[in-house]
Amino acid sequence: MKKLLLLLPALVVGFTLLAQPPKGDAKIGMTFGEKITANGAIPAHELSAKLNGAEPAEVKVTGKVTEVCKMEGCWLRMETSGGTMLIKMKDHAFLVPLAMNGKTIVVDGIATLKETSVKMLKHYAEDAGKSKEEIEAIKEPKREITMEARGILVQ
């Protein structure tokens, strides 16, 4: 029983440390997740035309990061012609540093045009460090491009 009581706090501390975004800068050439290249990447502003239907598409996209999850680095947003696109890491297998904000990146993964619920939009706003007023102002779901990233390359 004593071992179990000692193990429990150690596990909590361990999981807390693992749930932190990587420290440091996001330098040109760095990759997160699977190792990828920029070969075949399309500009993010062309993605909505490629997703003219509701079917998911395997794509490699390049664009500028506008926002990173401040809690863990578990998602980011990229500029597109129709606003921003949400990029989540496949199976939370990797995180990105907060310094990724403002960088141009290449993302390889599966993109989908879908509706994000008000509940999830509020959750993302909390993760982004938005004010309580900004979070409470979210009243409508949002139709947006989301992408499940296998790998990210900083350009």
Salt bridges, closest charged atoms under 4 A:
ASP25 OD1 - LYS103 NZ 3.65
GLU58 OE1 - ARG150 NH2 3.08
GLU67 OE1 - ARG77 NE 3.93
GLU67 OE2 - LYS130 NZ 3.45
ASP108 OD1 - ARG150 NH2 3.22
ASP127 OD2 - HIS123 NE2 3.29
GLU144 OE1 - ARG77 NH1 2.94
GLU144 OE1 - LYS142 NZ 3.78
